[in-house]
Amino acid sequence: MLEEISIKNYALIDNLSLSFQKGFTILTGETGAGKSIIVGSLSFLLGARSDADVIRSGSDEASVSAVVSIDSRNKDAIDWLGARDIGVEDGCVIIRRNIRQVGRSNSYIQNVQVTRSDLAEFMTFLFNLHGQHSHESLINKESHRKYLDNFAGLDAEVAEFGKVFSELAARRNEFAAQTNAEHDRETKLEMFRYAVDEIAKADPKSGETQELENEASRLNRFEKLSAYANSADTAFLSDENSILSMIRKARSSMENAAVIDADLAPILKRVENLYFESEDIAEELRSYIEGLKYEPGRLEEVEERLGLLFRLKKKYGMSDIPFKGVDGLFGNNEDVILAYKARAETEIESLLNIEENREKLIIEIGRLEKKAAVRAGALSRRRKEAGAVLREKITSILARLGMPHAVFAVNIAPKGTESMVCGPNGADNVEFLISANRGEPLKELSRVASGGELSRVMLAIKTVLSDADMLETLVFDEIDTGIGGEIALAVGEYLSKIGKLKQIFCVTHLASIAVRADNHLKVEKKVESNAGRTVTSVTVLKPEERRLEIARMLAGDAGEAALAHADEMLSKYGVK
């Protein structure tokens, strides 16, 4: 709902700020007073194309801003803002647009700059403007299906169909991906089988490289290793000056000393431990030397094995062949090769089962297609039933609004010409059509020739669909063109009805429409005494001021007869 608007330097408006109420609001005034300027400034705020001609002479810039409240149920508007990280504060947003003399305009929602087209798109979720400044979402036939579904109460069924359609689309995409990949299947199978066979033949063991590298080191320096080991053996066991011989003598001496002085017992214990440890070392060293043999050709075998393992790790440990959820990593042990082998075996199994998976997908797609066809058919039937009801209701209202020969139609056509073709919302293309006069063919709403006729068509549609959309504010600019009498009374009646549910603005010259309003604004053109310039102003009329304005609209003056007529109409049709 439009809560407040501020207009600066726009056409004849110098600086104007207004607050608005709910319900049915009318704008009246003499011809040329500037009523269309008010509507034009609102259209500018809604994102209509404009140029520097709208800037008040002598000014560099024109601007229009507004505070707009958004119903929490208006999901389209809230989702649109959310997708752009624009927040709603206390249920409201501030909209601002300006234009400079160079012809460039800027648009803002909550101080976030947006393009003019983005602004126009967002405002279609909040406003409809009918008339010469048309900002009408109903003109866009892409919205007709949604309006019809809302009217028919099909939103839940459409959402459920959308889930089935999305699942069907996902399964079809999966099937297509498998089909496209089929020609790569044999190539992949051959590649993975070769890898498994190569690794299995090599039969790497975890930690094997480290063991082989140690063995290669021994073989490469065998002579020095043997010399060092034998030298150590000699030191332990060779003669009476060997390590064991010397420790044995020390042990014997300490045993005799400990007999004399018991305080030497701990030292004796340590000497005994040293003797036994040295004896163990000597035995292990002798065993090592006895097993130390040089095998001709073994070094070559070890180096060949190391080379094979290195090649396998380089080939499979850093493979660029993708596996789901696994990155290729080059490791220092054989685990990366074994891990690749395990993954390749899994991939082979998956590729061998692809035909079985394809068969399952075909069955699942067939099931979802049948389910979608049944639901789409049910939606089509209910849309056609609702379309017939909507046609009758709107055509009936158009007759009361002075279009007795108008025919409204809801065209529901299949998306496909030969077989059922579905989209996310079903199998139907929905479009509202109108024949405004007898003998004329049905045509698009946008092709209604008269602005006044178009406004009445929209009034009829909005009367029926008032509960079926979340738009909170409707503006009618030319709805009274070419009408009067009973038709004007009917127009006022329907505007008043919609005003119970929506915020309605209407520019009118007819008292029979004006008397129905909840709020009355008078637009006047005045000459500023100090500057000698013409400005447009807007006044919220009090009851007595409204009475005088209604009299003026009836008779051109506020004479006794006109006032009496105004009182009669306000009493009969005014808000009680």
C-alpha positions in Angstrom: 0.0 0.0 0.0 1.2 3.5 -0.8 1.7 5.2 2.6 3.4 8.4 1.6 4.7 10.2 -1.5 7.0 13.1 -2.0 7.3 14.9 -5.4 9.8 17.6 -6.1 10.3 19.7 -9.3 8.1 17.4 -11.4 6.2 19.4 -14.1 4.2 22.0 -12.3 4.8 20.5 -8.9 7.3 22.4 -6.8 7.4 20.4 -3.6 4.5 18.2 -2.6 4.2 15.6 0.2 1.1 13.5 0.8 0.1 10.7 3.2 -2.6 8.2 2.1 -5.2 6.0 3.7 -6.6 2.7 2.9 -9.8 2.4 0.8 -11.1 4.3 -2.2 -9.4 7.7 -2.8 -10.4 10.1 -5.6 -8.5 13.0 -7.2 -10.7 15.8 -8.6 -10.2 19.3 -9.9 -10.7 21.6 -12.9 -9.5 20.5 -16.3 -5.8 21.3 -16.6 -5.3 21.5 -12.8 -2.7 18.9 -12.9 -4.4 15.6 -12.0 -2.6 13.8 -14.8 0.7 15.2 -13.4 0.0 13.4 -10.1 -0.6 10.2 -11.9 2.3 10.8 -14.2 4.7 11.3 -11.3 3.4 8.0 -9.8 3.9 6.3 -13.1 7.5 7.7 -13.1 8.0 6.1 -9.7 6.7 2.8 -11.0 9.5 2.7 -13.6 7.9 4.2 -16.7 10.2 5.6 -19.4 10.7 9.3 -19.1 12.8 12.2 -20.2 14.1 15.6 -19.0 10.9 17.3 -20.1 9.2 16.4 -16.9 11.7 18.5 -14.9 10.1 21.7 -13.6 11.6 24.7 -15.6 14.4 26.3 -13.7 15.4 23.1 -11.9 18.2 20.7 -12.5 16.5 17.6 -11.2 13.1 16.1 -10.6 12.5 13.4 -8.0 9.7 11.2 -6.7 9.9 9.1 -3.6 7.5 7.0 -1.6 7.0 4.8 1.4 5.3 1.6 0.4 4.1 -1.1 2.9 4.2 -4.7 1.7 1.8 -7.4 2.9 3.7 -10.3 4.4 1.6 -12.6 2.1 3.0 -10.9 -1.0 5.5 -13.7 -1.7 6.5 -12.4 -5.1 7.6 -9.0 -3.8 9.3 -10.4 -0.7 11.2 -13.0 -2.7 12.2 -10.5 -5.3 13.8 -8.3 -2.6 15.3 -11.3 -0.9 17.0 -12.4 -4.1 18.8 -9.0 -4.2 19.6 -8.8 -0.4 17.2 -5.8 0.0 15.5 -5.9 3.4 12.1 -4.8 4.5 12.0 -2.5 7.6 8.8 -2.5 9.7 6.9 -4.0 6.7 7.9 -1.0 4.4 10.3 -0.1 1.7 11.4 3.4 0.5 11.3 3.8 -3.3 13.1 6.7 -4.9 13.7 7.8 -8.5 15.1 11.0 -9.9 15.9 12.4 -13.3 18.4 15.1 -14.3 18.5 17.6 -17.1 21.0 15.4 -19.0 18.1 12.8 -19.2 19.7 10.3 -16.9 17.6 8.8 -14.2 18.5 6.8 -11.0 16.3 4.4 -9.1 16.6 3.2 -5.5 14.9 0.7 -3.3 15.9 1.0 0.3 19.0 3.1 -0.9 20.1 0.2 -3.1 20.4 1.4 -6.6 18.5 -0.7 -9.2 18.0 -0.3 -12.9 14.8 1.2 -14.3 13.7 -2.1 -15.6 14.3 -3.8 -12.2 12.2 -1.1 -10.6 9.4 -1.5 -13.0 9.5 -5.3 -12.5 9.3 -5.0 -8.7 6.5 -2.4 -8.8 4.3 -4.8 -10.8 4.0 -6.9 -7.6 2.6 -3.9 -5.8 0.7 -1.5 -8.2 -1.5 -1.5 -11.2 -2.0 1.7 -13.0 -4.8 1.9 -15.6 -5.0 4.7 -18.2 -2.6 6.7 -20.3 0.3 6.0 -18.0 -0.5 2.2 -18.1 1.5 0.1 -15.6 -0.8 -2.9 -15.8 0.4 -6.4 -15.0 -2.8 -7.8 -16.5 -1.7 -6.6 -19.9 1.1 -9.1 -19.7 -0.4 -12.4 -20.8 2.3 -14.3 -19.0 0.5 -13.4 -15.8 -2.9 -14.7 -16.9 -2.4 -18.3 -16.0 -1.4 -17.3 -12.5 -4.6 -15.1 -12.1 -6.8 -17.9 -13.4 -5.2 -20.4 -11.0 -5.6 -18.1 -8.1 -9.3 -17.5 -9.0 -9.8 -21.3 -9.3 -8.0 -22.1 -6.1 -5.4 -24.2 -7.9 -2.2 -22.8 -6.3 -1.6 -25.9 -4.2 -2.2 -28.3 -7.1 0.0 -26.3 -9.4 2.8 -26.4 -6.8 2.5 -30.2 -6.5 2.5 -30.5 -10.2 5.7 -28.4 -10.2 7.4 -30.9 -7.9 6.5 -33.8 -10.2 7.7 -31.8 -13.2 11.0 -30.9 -11.6 11.6 -34.6 -10.6 10.8 -35.7 -14.1 13.1 -33.1 -15.6 15.9 -34.2 -13.3 15.5 -37.9 -14.3 15.4 -37.0 -18.0 18.6 -34.9 -17.6 20.2 -37.9 -15.8 19.1 -40.2 -18.6 20.4 -37.8 -21.3 23.8 -37.5 -19.5 24.1 -41.3 -19.4 23.2 -41.5 -23.1 25.7 -38.9 -24.0 28.4 -40.7 -21.9 27.6 -44.1 -23.5 30.2 -43.8 -26.2 32.9 -43.2 -23.5 31.8 -46.3 -21.6 34.0 -48.9 -23.4 37.0 -46.5 -23.4 36.6 -46.0 -19.6 36.1 -49.7 -19.0 39.3 -50.6 -21.0 41.3 -47.9 -19.1 40.2 -48.9 -15.6 40.6 -52.7 -16.4 44.1 -52.0 -17.6 44.9 -50.1 -14.5 43.5 -52.8 -12.2 45.4 -55.5 -14.1 48.7 -53.5 -14.1 48.5 -52.9 -10.3 47.4 -56.4 -9.5 50.4 -57.8 -11.5 52.8 -55.5 -9.7 51.2 -56.5 -6.4 52.6 -53.6 -4.3 52.7 -53.9 -0.6 52.2 -51.1 1.8 55.6 -49.8 3.0 57.5 -51.7 0.4 59.3 -48.8 -1.1 60.9 -47.9 2.3 62.1 -51.5 2.7 63.6 -51.6 -0.8 65.3 -48.2 -0.4 66.9 -49.5 2.8 68.1 -52.7 1.0 69.4 -50.7 -1.9 71.4 -48.5 0.5 73.0 -51.7 2.0 73.8 -53.2 -1.3 75.3 -50.0 -2.7 77.8 -49.7 0.3 78.2 -53.4 1.1 82.0 -53.4 1.5 82.0 -50.5 3.9 79.1 -52.0 5.8 80.9 -55.3 6.2 84.1 -53.7 7.3 82.4 -51.6 9.9 80.4 -54.5 11.3 83.5 -56.8 11.5 85.5 -54.0 13.1 82.8 -53.7 15.8 82.8 -57.5 16.2 86.5 -57.5 16.7 86.2 -54.8 19.4 83.7 -56.9 21.3 85.3 -60.4 21.0 88.8 -60.4 19.4 91.3 -60.9 22.3 91.9 -60.2 26.0 91.7 -56.5 25.3 88.2 -56.8 23.8 85.2 -55.0 25.3 83.7 -58.2 26.8 87.1 -59.3 28.2 87.6 -55.9 29.9 84.1 -55.8 31.3 84.4 -59.4 32.5 87.6 -58.4 34.5 85.9 -55.4 35.9 82.9 -57.5 37.0 85.2 -59.9 38.9 87.0 -57.1 40.6 83.8 -55.4 41.7 82.5 -58.7 43.1 85.5 -59.0 45.4 85.3 -55.3 46.4 81.5 -55.6 47.2 82.3 -58.4 49.6 84.5 -56.0 51.6 82.2 -52.9 51.2 78.5 -53.5 50.8 78.0 -49.9 49.6 79.5 -51.0 46.2 76.6 -53.4 45.6 74.7 -50.9 43.4 77.7 -50.3 41.2 78.3 -54.0 41.0 74.7 -54.4 39.8 75.3 -51.9 37.0 78.5 -53.5 35.9 76.8 -56.8 35.7 74.0 -55.3 33.6 76.6 -53.7 31.3 78.3 -57.1 30.9 75.1 -58.9 30.0 74.0 -56.1 27.6 77.4 -56.2 25.9 77.2 -59.9 25.6 73.8 -59.6 23.9 75.1 -57.0 21.5 78.1 -59.2 20.6 75.8 -62.2 19.9 73.4 -60.1 17.7 76.3 -58.5 15.9 77.9 -61.9 15.2 74.5 -63.2 13.9 74.1 -60.1 11.6 77.6 -60.6 10.2 76.9 -64.3 9.5 73.8 -63.3 7.5 75.5 -60.5 5.7 75.9 -61.8 2.2 76.3 -60.1 -1.1 74.1 -61.5 -3.9 75.2 -60.5 -7.4 72.3 -59.1 -9.4 70.2 -58.3 -6.3 70.9 -54.6 -6.4 69.6 -54.5 -10.0 66.4 -56.3 -9.0 65.8 -53.9 -6.1 66.3 -50.8 -8.3 64.0 -52.2 -11.0 61.3 -52.9 -8.4 61.7 -49.3 -7.0 61.5 -47.9 -10.5 58.2 -49.9 -11.1 56.7 -48.6 -7.9 57.7 -45.1 -8.7 56.1 -45.2 -12.1 52.9 -46.7 -10.6 52.7 -44.0 -8.0 53.4 -41.2 -10.5 50.8 -42.7 -12.9 48.0 -43.5 -10.4 49.0 -41.5 -7.3 48.7 -38.2 -9.2 46.0 -39.3 -11.7 43.9 -36.6 -13.4 41.2 -39.2 -13.9 38.3 -37.9 -11.8 36.7 -40.0 -9.1 33.6 -38.6 -7.2 34.7 -37.0 -3.9 38.4 -38.1 -4.3 41.4 -35.9 -5.2 44.5 -37.3 -6.8 47.3 -37.2 -4.3 50.9 -38.3 -4.7 52.0 -40.3 -1.7 55.4 -41.7 -0.4 54.0 -45.2 0.1 52.1 -47.7 -2.0 48.7 -46.9 -0.4 47.8 -44.4 -3.2 48.3 -47.1 -5.8 46.1 -49.5 -3.9 43.5 -46.8 -3.3 43.4 -46.1 -7.0 42.9 -49.8 -7.7 40.0 -50.0 -5.3 38.3 -46.9 -6.9 38.9 -48.2 -10.4 37.3 -51.5 -9.4 34.3 -49.6 -8.1 34.1 -47.6 -11.3 34.2 -50.8 -13.4 31.3 -52.2 -11.4 29.3 -48.9 -11.9 30.0 -48.9 -15.6 29.0 -52.6 -15.9 25.8 -51.7 -14.1 25.0 -48.7 -16.3 22.6 -50.6 -18.5 20.7 -51.8 -15.5 20.6 -48.2 -14.2 19.3 -47.0 -17.6 16.5 -49.5 -17.5 15.5 -48.3 -14.0 15.6 -44.7 -15.2 13.4 -45.5 -18.2 10.8 -47.1 -15.9 11.0 -44.1 -13.4 10.7 -41.6 -16.3 7.6 -43.5 -17.6 6.0 -43.5 -14.2 6.6 -39.7 -13.7 5.4 -38.9 -17.2 2.1 -40.7 -16.5 1.8 -39.0 -13.2 2.5 -35.6 -14.8 0.0 -36.3 -17.6 -2.7 -37.2 -15.1 -2.1 -34.1 -13.0 -1.8 -31.8 -16.0 -5.0 -33.1 -17.4 -6.8 -32.5 -14.1 -5.4 -28.9 -14.0 -6.6 -28.3 -17.6 -10.1 -29.4 -16.8 -10.4 -27.3 -13.7 -8.9 -24.3 -15.6 -11.5 -24.6 -18.3 -14.3 -24.9 -15.7 -12.9 -21.8 -13.9 -12.4 -20.0 -17.2 -16.0 -20.3 -18.1 -17.1 -19.0 -14.7 -14.6 -16.1 -15.0 -15.9 -15.3 -18.5 -19.5 -15.0 -17.4 -18.8 -12.9 -14.3 -16.5 -10.4 -16.1 -18.8 -10.1 -19.1 -21.7 -9.5 -16.8 -19.9 -6.7 -15.0 -18.8 -5.1 -18.3 -22.4 -4.8 -19.3 -23.2 -2.9 -16.1 -20.1 -0.7 -16.8 -21.5 0.6 -20.1 -20.0 -2.1 -22.4 -23.2 -4.2 -23.1 -21.7 -5.9 -26.2 -18.3 -6.6 -24.7 -17.3 -10.3 -24.5 -14.5 -11.4 -22.2 -12.9 -14.8 -22.9 -10.3 -17.1 -21.3 -8.4 -18.9 -24.0 -6.9 -22.1 -22.7 -4.8 -23.8 -25.3 -2.4 -26.8 -25.1 1.3 -26.0 -25.2 1.8 -28.8 -27.8 0.0 -29.2 -31.1 0.2 -33.0 -31.4 1.0 -34.4 -28.0 0.9 -33.2 -24.4 3.7 -30.8 -23.7 4.1 -29.7 -20.1 5.9 -26.8 -18.4 6.4 -26.2 -14.7 2.8 -25.1 -14.3 1.0 -27.7 -16.5 0.2 -28.2 -20.1 -1.8 -25.0 -20.8 -1.2 -21.6 -22.2 -3.7 -19.2 -20.7 -4.6 -15.8 -22.2 -7.4 -13.3 -21.4 -9.1 -11.9 -24.6 -11.7 -9.2 -25.1 -14.1 -8.1 -27.8 -15.1 -4.6 -26.7 -17.9 -4.1 -29.3 -20.3 -6.2 -31.2 -18.9 -7.8 -34.3 -15.3 -7.3 -33.3 -13.1 -10.4 -33.0 -11.5 -11.4 -29.7 -8.1 -9.8 -29.2 -5.5 -9.2 -26.6 -6.3 -6.9 -23.7 -3.5 -4.5 -24.8 -5.3 -3.9 -28.1 -8.4 -2.3 -26.5 -8.6 0.9 -28.4 -10.0 3.3 -25.8 -8.1 4.1 -22.5 -11.5 4.5 -20.8 -12.7 1.1 -22.1 -9.4 -0.5 -21.0 -9.8 1.0 -17.5 -13.4 -0.4 -17.3 -12.2 -3.8 -18.5 -9.5 -3.8 -15.9 -12.1 -2.7 -13.2 -14.3 -5.6 -14.2 -11.4 -8.1 -14.0 -10.1 -6.7 -10.7 -13.6 -6.8 -9.2 -13.8 -10.6 -9.9 -10.1 -11.3 -9.1 -9.7 -9.0 -6.1 -9.2 -11.9 -3.8 -6.9 -13.7 -6.3 -3.9 -11.4 -6.3 -1.7 -9.7 -3.7 -1.6 -6.3 -5.5 -2.6 -3.7 -2.8 -2.8 -0.5 -4.9 -4.8 0.2 -8.1 -4.8 3.5 -9.9 -7.6 4.4 -12.5 -6.9 7.4 -14.6 -9.4 7.5 -17.5 -12.2 5.3 -16.3 -14.9 7.9 -16.6 -14.2 8.7 -20.3 -17.4 8.8 -22.3 -19.7 7.6 -19.5 -22.3 9.1 -17.2 -25.6 8.4 -15.6 -26.3 4.8 -14.4 -23.0 3.6 -15.9 -21.0 6.1 -13.8 -22.9 5.0 -10.7 -22.0 1.4 -11.5 -18.4 2.3 -12.0 -18.4 4.1 -8.6 -20.1 1.1 -7.0 -17.5 -1.4 -8.2 -14.6 0.9 -7.3 -16.0 1.2 -3.8 -16.3 -2.6 -3.6 -12.7 -3.2 -4.5 -11.8 -0.4 -2.1 -12.9 -2.6 0.7 -10.0 -5.0 -0.2 -7.5 -2.8 -2.0 -6.2 0.7 -1.9 -7.8 2.5 -4.9 -6.9 5.8 -6.5 -9.1 7.2 -9.2 -8.9 10.5 -11.2 -12.5 11.5 -12.1 -14.6 14.4 -13.4 -17.9 12.7 -12.4 -19.6 13.4 -9.1 -21.4 10.1 -9.2 -18.0 8.4 -8.9 -16.6 10.9 -6.4 -19.3 10.5 -3.9 -18.4 6.8 -3.4 -14.9 7.6 -2.2 -13.5 7.1 1.3 -10.9 9.9 0.8 -11.2 12.9 -1.4 -8.2 14.9 -2.8 -8.6 18.1 -4.8 -5.9 19.1 -7.3 -5.6 22.8 -8.0 -3.3 25.0 -10.1 -2.3 28.2 -8.5 0.0 31.2 -9.2 2.5 31.9 -6.5 2.2 35.6 -5.5 5.9 36.0 -4.6 7.4 34.3 -7.6 4.6 34.7 -10.2 5.0 31.0 -11.1 2.2 28.4 -11.6 2.3 25.4 -9.3 0.0 22.4 -8.8 -1.1 21.7 -5.2 -3.2 18.9 -3.6 -5.6 19.3 -0.7 -7.2 16.6 1.4 -10.8 17.8 1.6 -12.8 18.0 4.8 -16.5 17.1 4.8 -17.7 20.7 4.0 -15.0 21.2 1.4 -15.9 17.9 -0.2 -19.6 19.0 -0.3 -18.6 22.2 -2.2 -16.3 20.2 -4.6 -19.1 17.7 -5.4 -21.5 20.6 -6.1 -18.9 22.2 -8.4 -18.5 18.9 -10.3 -22.3 18.7 -10.7 -23.1 22.2 -11.8 -19.9 24.1 -12.2 -20.6 26.3 -9.1 -21.7 25.9 -5.5 -25.2 27.3 -5.8 -28.1 26.2 -3.6 -29.5 23.7 -6.2 -26.0 22.2 -6.7 -25.4 21.9 -3.0 -28.7 20.3 -2.5 -28.0 17.8 -5.2 -24.5 17.2 -3.7 -26.1 16.6 -0.3 -28.6 14.1 -1.8 -25.9 12.1 -3.6 -23.5 12.1 -0.6 -26.4 10.9 1.6 -27.4 8.2 -0.8 -24.1 6.9 -2.1 -21.4 8.3 0.3 -19.5 6.3 2.8 -21.7 5.7 5.9 
